[in-house]
Amino acid sequence: MIPRIPRETNGAPSTAKIPARNTKISDGAPRQIADVSLKDQGRWTHSLAREADGTLLVSNGQFDNNTCPQTDARLGGVMRIGGGHPARGSVVSDGMRDPLYIRCMPWDRCYAMELSGDVWENLGGKEKLVELHDGVTLGYPCCIDKDTPNPAVSPAPDCSRASASLHTFPLHDTPFGFDWERNFGWPEPYRNAFFVGLHGKFGSWLNAGLQWAPTDPETHLPTTPATDFATGFGRFGAIPRVADVMFAPDGRLFFTDDQGGSIYWIAPRTLRKSR
């Protein structure tokens, strides 16, 4: 049964008063550890994630374009930054348009949620969950997918080396934050499942929501298309949009609504309360 979030529960979020304390980190001058800015070409620096060895990853996006090949792999790329890496970062994976959210998981794998070409709706374009590895490229904007060149690019590019999509979402559903249930106490069929927030289509917020999918126990990748976990989202719903999604250590699934400025959590009634 899919829970529906009723309108009357969309009240003001509860708040907690944080006691005043000294939040100063250091008396020294700030020290820059990386500069992955791309002037007017890039679509801003996005999210951070930490690999198993503690190395930081950062993602960069780019606007829709047909510049093939790309002039800088950092456009639509994920880079390692910090100690032992150049100030401009070391590219891990590239060839994406907008890897807005990235995550590193306990099974020593990192992932990006790639928002594909906005104008590719009639060309087979899809939003993509990407497993990040050194050398992985999705080929944007040259390639719509592996072995599928962008017809707006001439001459036709070679897309045989582009990485195949592992899991996709309909274009403009706009998947944002994502996470996995990791034996936190959720019952079947949600144990170890994949959860994702859909920001919905620009302007209309169509298909905004919170979805889930069962996963393969070995690869952790979704085994079916994601479906609604809860309903009641959208322009006329109780909660307008979903941005980030994350499990807390106690098993509660938190998600944010960046349109309404609220944070919510949801959990099974059978979940054991933290002591």
C-alpha positions as YAML, in Angstrom:
chain: A
units: angstrom
residues:
- id: 1
  name: MET
  ca: [0.00, 0.00, 0.00]
- id: 2
  name: ILE
  ca: [1.38, 3.42, -0.98]
- id: 3
  name: PRO
  ca: [1.05, 6.00, 1.80]
- id: 4
  name: ARG
  ca: [-0.50, 9.29, 0.78]
- id: 5
  name: ILE
  ca: [0.59, 12.45, 2.51]
- id: 6
  name: PRO
  ca: [-2.60, 14.43, 3.31]
- id: 7
  name: ARG
  ca: [-2.81, 18.16, 2.95]
- id: 8
  name: GLU
  ca: [-3.64, 18.75, 6.61]
- id: 9
  name: THR
  ca: [-0.26, 17.37, 7.72]
- id: 10
  name: ASN
  ca: [1.60, 20.01, 5.75]
- id: 11
  name: GLY
  ca: [2.10, 22.28, 8.74]
- id: 12
  name: ALA
  ca: [5.10, 24.22, 9.89]
- id: 13
  name: PRO
  ca: [8.11, 21.99, 10.63]
- id: 14
  name: SER
  ca: [9.05, 21.51, 14.26]
- id: 15
  name: THR
  ca: [12.06, 23.48, 15.40]
- id: 16
  name: ALA
  ca: [14.68, 23.16, 18.10]
- id: 17
  name: LYS
  ca: [16.57, 26.04, 19.69]
- id: 18
  name: ILE
  ca: [20.32, 25.62, 19.29]
- id: 19
  name: PRO
  ca: [22.31, 26.99, 22.23]
- id: 20
  name: ALA
  ca: [24.84, 29.70, 21.44]
- id: 21
  name: ARG
  ca: [28.42, 28.49, 21.35]
- id: 22
  name: ASN
  ca: [31.76, 29.38, 19.84]
- id: 23
  name: THR
  ca: [31.64, 28.18, 16.24]
- id: 24
  name: LYS
  ca: [34.99, 29.61, 15.20]
- id: 25
  name: ILE
  ca: [37.13, 26.92, 13.59]
- id: 26
  name: SER
  ca: [40.49, 28.65, 13.44]
- id: 27
  name: ASP
  ca: [42.20, 32.00, 13.86]
- id: 28
  name: GLY
  ca: [44.19, 31.40, 10.68]
- id: 29
  name: ALA
  ca: [43.34, 32.70, 7.23]
- id: 30
  name: PRO
  ca: [41.10, 30.48, 5.05]
- id: 31
  name: ARG
  ca: [43.04, 28.07, 2.84]
- id: 32
  name: GLN
  ca: [41.72, 27.04, -0.55]
- id: 33
  name: ILE
  ca: [41.97, 23.30, -1.21]
- id: 34
  name: ALA
  ca: [40.61, 23.32, -4.76]
- id: 35
  name: ASP
  ca: [39.24, 25.55, -7.51]
- id: 36
  name: VAL
  ca: [36.99, 23.70, -9.93]
- id: 37
  name: SER
  ca: [35.20, 26.79, -11.22]
- id: 38
  name: LEU
  ca: [34.64, 26.89, -14.97]
- id: 39
  name: LYS
  ca: [33.99, 30.59, -15.57]
- id: 40
  name: ASP
  ca: [30.90, 31.08, -17.76]
- id: 41
  name: GLN
  ca: [30.96, 27.55, -19.15]
- id: 42
  name: GLY
  ca: [29.99, 25.55, -16.09]
- id: 43
  name: ARG
  ca: [26.68, 25.03, -14.35]
- id: 44
  name: TRP
  ca: [28.12, 25.63, -10.88]
- id: 45
  name: THR
  ca: [29.82, 23.33, -8.46]
- id: 46
  name: HIS
  ca: [27.34, 20.85, -7.00]
- id: 47
  name: SER
  ca: [27.48, 18.22, -4.28]
- id: 48
  name: LEU
  ca: [30.28, 16.59, -2.28]
- id: 49
  name: ALA
  ca: [30.80, 12.96, -1.33]
- id: 50
  name: ARG
  ca: [33.55, 11.07, 0.49]
- id: 51
  name: GLU
  ca: [35.12, 7.88, -0.81]
- id: 52
  name: ALA
  ca: [35.93, 4.97, 1.51]
- id: 53
  name: ASP
  ca: [39.52, 6.19, 1.94]
- id: 54
  name: GLY
  ca: [38.33, 9.68, 2.92]
- id: 55
  name: THR
  ca: [39.02, 11.36, -0.43]
- id: 56
  name: LEU
  ca: [36.54, 14.08, -1.34]
- id: 57
  name: LEU
  ca: [34.60, 14.06, -4.61]
- id: 58
  name: VAL
  ca: [32.87, 17.10, -6.11]
- id: 59
  name: SER
  ca: [30.61, 17.38, -9.15]
- id: 60
  name: ASN
  ca: [30.29, 20.07, -11.83]
- id: 61
  name: GLY
  ca: [27.48, 20.54, -14.32]
- id: 62
  name: GLN
  ca: [27.08, 22.27, -17.67]
- id: 63
  name: PHE
  ca: [24.31, 23.89, -19.68]
- id: 64
  name: ASP
  ca: [22.74, 22.23, -22.73]
- id: 65
  name: ASN
  ca: [25.10, 22.45, -25.68]
- id: 66
  name: ASN
  ca: [26.36, 20.56, -28.74]
- id: 67
  name: THR
  ca: [30.09, 21.25, -28.35]
- id: 68
  name: CYS
  ca: [31.64, 17.92, -29.29]
- id: 69
  name: PRO
  ca: [34.25, 17.05, -28.21]
- id: 70
  name: GLN
  ca: [34.20, 18.92, -24.92]
- id: 71
  name: THR
  ca: [36.90, 21.50, -24.24]
- id: 72
  name: ASP
  ca: [37.32, 20.57, -20.54]
- id: 73
  name: ALA
  ca: [36.57, 17.22, -18.90]
- id: 74
  name: ARG
  ca: [35.54, 19.06, -15.74]
- id: 75
  name: LEU
  ca: [32.42, 20.22, -17.55]
- id: 76
  name: GLY
  ca: [29.84, 17.69, -16.41]
- id: 77
  name: GLY
  ca: [32.50, 15.81, -14.46]
- id: 78
  name: VAL
  ca: [33.18, 14.40, -11.00]
- id: 79
  name: MET
  ca: [36.60, 15.21, -9.55]
- id: 80
  name: ARG
  ca: [38.73, 14.16, -6.61]
- id: 81
  name: ILE
  ca: [39.97, 17.15, -4.63]
- id: 82
  name: GLY
  ca: [42.19, 17.86, -1.65]
- id: 83
  name: GLY
  ca: [45.55, 16.47, -0.58]
- id: 84
  name: GLY
  ca: [47.49, 14.72, -3.31]
- id: 85
  name: HIS
  ca: [45.36, 16.15, -6.12]
- id: 86
  name: PRO
  ca: [45.85, 19.21, -8.36]
- id: 87
  name: ALA
  ca: [44.15, 22.44, -7.38]
- id: 88
  name: ARG
  ca: [41.77, 21.93, -10.33]
- id: 89
  name: GLY
  ca: [40.95, 18.41, -9.18]
- id: 90
  name: SER
  ca: [41.56, 14.99, -10.73]
- id: 91
  name: VAL
  ca: [38.75, 13.87, -13.03]
- id: 92
  name: VAL
  ca: [37.16, 10.54, -12.07]
- id: 93
  name: SER
  ca: [34.20, 10.41, -14.46]
- id: 94
  name: ASP
  ca: [33.06, 12.87, -17.14]
- id: 95
  name: GLY
  ca: [30.77, 13.31, -20.12]
- id: 96
  name: MET
  ca: [27.70, 14.21, -18.05]
- id: 97
  name: ARG
  ca: [25.46, 17.23, -18.34]
- id: 98
  name: ASP
  ca: [24.48, 17.74, -14.73]
- id: 99
  name: PRO
  ca: [25.53, 15.19, -12.07]
- id: 100
  name: LEU
  ca: [23.69, 17.19, -9.44]
- id: 101
  name: TYR
  ca: [23.79, 14.69, -6.55]
- id: 102
  name: ILE
  ca: [26.60, 12.25, -5.78]
- id: 103
  name: ARG
  ca: [26.77, 9.58, -3.07]
- id: 104
  name: CYS
  ca: [29.43, 7.19, -1.78]
- id: 105
  name: MET
  ca: [28.15, 4.06, -0.06]
- id: 106
  name: PRO
  ca: [29.62, 1.61, 2.49]
- id: 107
  name: TRP
  ca: [30.14, -1.09, -0.16]
- id: 108
  name: ASP
  ca: [32.94, 1.06, -1.66]
- id: 109
  name: ARG
  ca: [30.98, 2.39, -4.61]
- id: 110
  name: CYS
  ca: [30.13, 5.95, -5.53]
- id: 111
  name: TYR
  ca: [27.21, 7.09, -7.68]
- id: 112
  name: ALA
  ca: [25.95, 10.19, -9.48]
- id: 113
  name: MET
  ca: [22.44, 11.15, -10.52]
- id: 114
  name: GLU
  ca: [22.86, 12.53, -14.03]
- id: 115
  name: LEU
  ca: [20.28, 14.96, -15.38]
- id: 116
  name: SER
  ca: [20.54, 14.45, -19.12]
- id: 117
  name: GLY
  ca: [20.01, 16.82, -22.04]
- id: 118
  name: ASP
  ca: [16.80, 18.79, -21.53]
- id: 119
  name: VAL
  ca: [16.13, 18.88, -25.28]
- id: 120
  name: TRP
  ca: [16.60, 15.13, -25.82]
- id: 121
  name: GLU
  ca: [12.99, 14.19, -25.12]
- id: 122
  name: ASN
  ca: [12.39, 12.99, -28.70]
- id: 123
  name: LEU
  ca: [15.84, 11.46, -29.05]
- id: 124
  name: GLY
  ca: [15.60, 8.76, -26.40]
- id: 125
  name: GLY
  ca: [17.19, 10.85, -23.67]
- id: 126
  name: LYS
  ca: [16.76, 9.72, -20.06]
- id: 127
  name: GLU
  ca: [17.96, 10.73, -16.61]
- id: 128
  name: LYS
  ca: [20.58, 8.25, -15.37]
- id: 129
  name: LEU
  ca: [21.97, 6.68, -12.22]
- id: 130
  name: VAL
  ca: [25.72, 6.40, -12.83]
- id: 131
  name: GLU
  ca: [28.26, 4.24, -11.00]
- id: 132
  name: LEU
  ca: [31.45, 6.29, -10.80]
- id: 133
  name: HIS
  ca: [34.78, 4.71, -11.70]
- id: 134
  name: ASP
  ca: [38.03, 6.11, -13.02]
- id: 135
  name: GLY
  ca: [37.67, 6.62, -16.76]
- id: 136
  name: VAL
  ca: [33.89, 6.30, -16.93]
- id: 137
  name: THR
  ca: [32.40, 8.71, -19.48]
- id: 138
  name: LEU
  ca: [28.81, 9.11, -20.59]
- id: 139
  name: GLY
  ca: [29.81, 11.08, -23.67]
- id: 140
  name: TYR
  ca: [27.59, 14.16, -23.26]
- id: 141
  name: PRO
  ca: [26.85, 16.06, -25.46]
- id: 142
  name: CYS
  ca: [28.24, 13.83, -28.21]
- id: 143
  name: CYS
  ca: [26.28, 10.75, -27.15]
- id: 144
  name: ILE
  ca: [22.76, 10.24, -25.89]
- id: 145
  name: ASP
  ca: [23.75, 6.79, -24.67]
- id: 146
  name: LYS
  ca: [26.22, 4.07, -25.54]
- id: 147
  name: ASP
  ca: [26.23, 3.55, -29.34]
- id: 148
  name: THR
  ca: [23.65, 6.33, -29.71]
- id: 149
  name: PRO
  ca: [25.17, 9.51, -31.18]
- id: 150
  name: ASN
  ca: [23.54, 12.90, -30.78]
- id: 151
  name: PRO
  ca: [22.02, 13.64, -34.24]
- id: 152
  name: ALA
  ca: [22.63, 17.37, -33.73]
- id: 153
  name: VAL
  ca: [26.39, 16.75, -33.81]
- id: 154
  name: SER
  ca: [28.18, 16.48, -37.15]
- id: 155
  name: PRO
  ca: [30.11, 14.46, -38.11]
- id: 156
  name: ALA
  ca: [28.48, 11.66, -36.15]
- id: 157
  name: PRO
  ca: [30.61, 10.90, -33.06]
- id: 158
  name: ASP
  ca: [31.83, 7.45, -32.03]
- id: 159
  name: CYS
  ca: [29.76, 6.47, -29.00]
- id: 160
  name: SER
  ca: [31.06, 2.92, -28.64]
- id: 161
  name: ARG
  ca: [33.20, 3.92, -25.64]
- id: 162
  name: ALA
  ca: [30.42, 5.75, -23.81]
- id: 163
  name: SER
  ca: [29.29, 3.93, -20.68]
- id: 164
  name: ALA
  ca: [25.91, 2.25, -20.90]
- id: 165
  name: SER
  ca: [23.14, 3.45, -18.59]
- id: 166
  name: LEU
  ca: [22.77, 1.21, -15.53]
- id: 167
  name: HIS
  ca: [19.39, 2.55, -14.43]
- id: 168
  name: THR
  ca: [17.27, 5.30, -15.97]
- id: 169
  name: PHE
  ca: [14.34, 7.59, -15.23]
- id: 170
  name: PRO
  ca: [12.02, 9.39, -17.66]
- id: 171
  name: LEU
  ca: [13.44, 12.69, -18.86]
- id: 172
  name: HIS
  ca: [12.14, 15.67, -16.84]
- id: 173
  name: ASP
  ca: [11.12, 13.56, -13.84]
- id: 174
  name: THR
  ca: [14.34, 15.13, -12.52]
- id: 175
  name: PRO
  ca: [15.68, 12.66, -9.93]
- id: 176
  name: PHE
  ca: [17.65, 14.52, -7.27]
- id: 177
  name: GLY
  ca: [18.84, 13.03, -3.96]
- id: 178
  name: PHE
  ca: [18.95, 9.27, -3.47]
- id: 179
  name: ASP
  ca: [19.91, 6.70, -0.85]
- id: 180
  name: TRP
  ca: [19.66, 3.02, 0.04]
- id: 181
  name: GLU
  ca: [17.99, 1.36, 3.01]
- id: 182
  name: ARG
  ca: [20.85, -0.54, 4.61]
- id: 183
  name: ASN
  ca: [19.26, -3.06, 6.97]
- id: 184
  name: PHE
  ca: [18.00, -0.28, 9.23]
- id: 185
  name: GLY
  ca: [14.96, -2.34, 10.16]
- id: 186
  name: TRP
  ca: [12.59, -1.68, 7.27]
- id: 187
  name: PRO
  ca: [10.42, -4.69, 6.42]
- id: 188
  name: GLU
  ca: [10.28, -6.43, 3.06]
- id: 189
  name: PRO
  ca: [10.00, -5.45, 0.27]
- id: 190
  name: TYR
  ca: [11.77, -2.24, 1.30]
- id: 191
  name: ARG
  ca: [14.79, -3.79, 3.01]
- id: 192
  name: ASN
  ca: [17.97, -2.71, 1.16]
- id: 193
  name: ALA
  ca: [15.81, -0.86, -1.38]
- id: 194
  name: PHE
  ca: [16.78, 2.22, -3.37]
- id: 195
  name: PHE
  ca: [14.92, 5.50, -2.69]
- id: 196
  name: VAL
  ca: [14.99, 8.66, -4.79]
- id: 197
  name: GLY
  ca: [13.39, 12.09, -4.70]
- id: 198
  name: LEU
  ca: [11.87, 13.40, -7.94]
- id: 199
  name: HIS
  ca: [11.94, 17.16, -8.32]
- id: 200
  name: GLY
  ca: [9.46, 17.01, -11.18]
- id: 201
  name: LYS
  ca: [9.25, 18.86, -14.44]
- id: 202
  name: PHE
  ca: [10.39, 22.47, -14.49]
- id: 203
  name: GLY
  ca: [7.47, 24.85, -14.19]
- id: 204
  name: SER
  ca: [4.66, 22.30, -13.75]
- id: 205
  name: TRP
  ca: [6.37, 20.06, -11.11]
- id: 206
  name: LEU
  ca: [4.73, 17.15, -12.91]
- id: 207
  name: ASN
  ca: [5.78, 13.75, -11.45]
- id: 208
  name: ALA
  ca: [7.41, 15.26, -8.36]
- id: 209
  name: GLY
  ca: [7.51, 12.62, -5.65]
- id: 210
  name: LEU
  ca: [9.28, 10.01, -3.59]
- id: 211
  name: GLN
  ca: [9.98, 6.68, -5.30]
- id: 212
  name: TRP
  ca: [11.64, 3.37, -4.53]
- id: 213
  name: ALA
  ca: [12.90, 0.23, -6.26]
- id: 214
  name: PRO
  ca: [14.14, -3.19, -5.09]
- id: 215
  name: THR
  ca: [17.84, -3.84, -5.62]
- id: 216
  name: ASP
  ca: [20.18, -6.64, -6.57]
- id: 217
  name: PRO
  ca: [21.91, -7.93, -3.40]
- id: 218
  name: GLU
  ca: [25.27, -8.12, -5.16]
- id: 219
  name: THR
  ca: [25.38, -4.94, -7.27]
- id: 220
  name: HIS
  ca: [22.94, -2.85, -5.15]
- id: 221
  name: LEU
  ca: [21.52, -1.47, -8.39]
- id: 222
  name: PRO
  ca: [17.74, -1.17, -8.83]
- id: 223
  name: THR
  ca: [16.24, -4.23, -10.52]
- id: 224
  name: THR
  ca: [12.99, -2.58, -11.66]
- id: 225
  name: PRO
  ca: [11.90, 0.93, -12.66]
- id: 226
  name: ALA
  ca: [11.30, 3.08, -9.58]
- id: 227
  name: THR
  ca: [7.66, 3.44, -8.50]
- id: 228
  name: ASP
  ca: [5.83, 5.66, -6.02]
- id: 229
  name: PHE
  ca: [6.64, 5.06, -2.38]
- id: 230
  name: ALA
  ca: [4.33, 7.86, -1.26]
- id: 231
  name: THR
  ca: [1.89, 10.13, -3.08]
- id: 232
  name: GLY
  ca: [0.50, 13.59, -2.42]
- id: 233
  name: PHE
  ca: [3.27, 15.63, -4.03]
- id: 234
  name: GLY
  ca: [3.18, 18.30, -6.72]
- id: 235
  name: ARG
  ca: [1.81, 21.77, -7.32]
- id: 236
  name: PHE
  ca: [-1.56, 20.83, -5.81]
- id: 237
  name: GLY
  ca: [-0.27, 18.27, -3.32]
- id: 238
  name: ALA
  ca: [0.50, 18.42, 0.38]
- id: 239
  name: ILE
  ca: [4.22, 18.70, -0.36]
- id: 240
  name: PRO
  ca: [5.25, 20.51, -3.58]
- id: 241
  name: ARG
  ca: [8.60, 18.93, -4.51]
- id: 242
  name: VAL
  ca: [11.26, 16.53, -3.22]
- id: 243
  name: ALA
  ca: [14.93, 17.52, -3.38]
- id: 244
  name: ASP
  ca: [17.27, 15.49, -1.18]
- id: 245
  name: VAL
  ca: [16.66, 12.06, 0.34]
- id: 246
  name: MET
  ca: [18.75, 10.45, 3.08]
- id: 247
  name: PHE
  ca: [18.47, 7.71, 5.69]
- id: 248
  name: ALA
  ca: [19.40, 8.55, 9.28]
- id: 249
  name: PRO
  ca: [21.32, 5.96, 11.33]
- id: 250
  name: ASP
  ca: [18.13, 5.24, 13.31]
- id: 251
  name: GLY
  ca: [16.36, 4.14, 10.11]
- id: 252
  name: ARG
  ca: [14.16, 7.16, 9.45]
- id: 253
  name: LEU
  ca: [14.04, 8.30, 5.84]
- id: 254
  name: PHE
  ca: [14.39, 12.08, 5.66]
- id: 255
  name: PHE
  ca: [13.53, 14.16, 2.60]
- id: 256
  name: THR
  ca: [13.52, 17.86, 1.85]
- id: 257
  name: ASP
  ca: [11.07, 20.09, 0.03]
- id: 258
  name: ASP
  ca: [13.08, 22.98, -1.40]
- id: 259
  name: GLN
  ca: [9.93, 24.69, -2.65]
- id: 260
  name: GLY
  ca: [8.18, 24.77, 0.73]
- id: 261
  name: GLY
  ca: [11.37, 25.03, 2.77]
- id: 262
  name: SER
  ca: [10.58, 22.01, 4.95]
- id: 263
  name: ILE
  ca: [12.19, 18.74, 6.03]
- id: 264
  name: TYR
  ca: [10.14, 15.59, 6.60]
- id: 265
  name: TRP
  ca: [10.79, 12.03, 7.70]
- id: 266
  name: ILE
  ca: [8.92, 8.81, 7.16]
- id: 267
  name: ALA
  ca: [9.45, 5.36, 8.69]
- id: 268
  name: PRO
  ca: [7.64, 2.04, 9.18]
- id: 269
  name: ARG
  ca: [5.52, 1.81, 12.32]
- id: 270
  name: THR
  ca: [7.50, -1.31, 13.19]
- id: 271
  name: LEU
  ca: [10.82, 0.57, 13.27]
- id: 272
  name: ARG
  ca: [12.36, 0.33, 16.73]
- id: 273
  name: LYS
  ca: [12.75, 3.70, 18.43]
- id: 274
  name: SER
  ca: [16.26, 4.82, 19.33]
- id: 275
  name: ARG
  ca: [17.07, 4.83, 23.04]
...
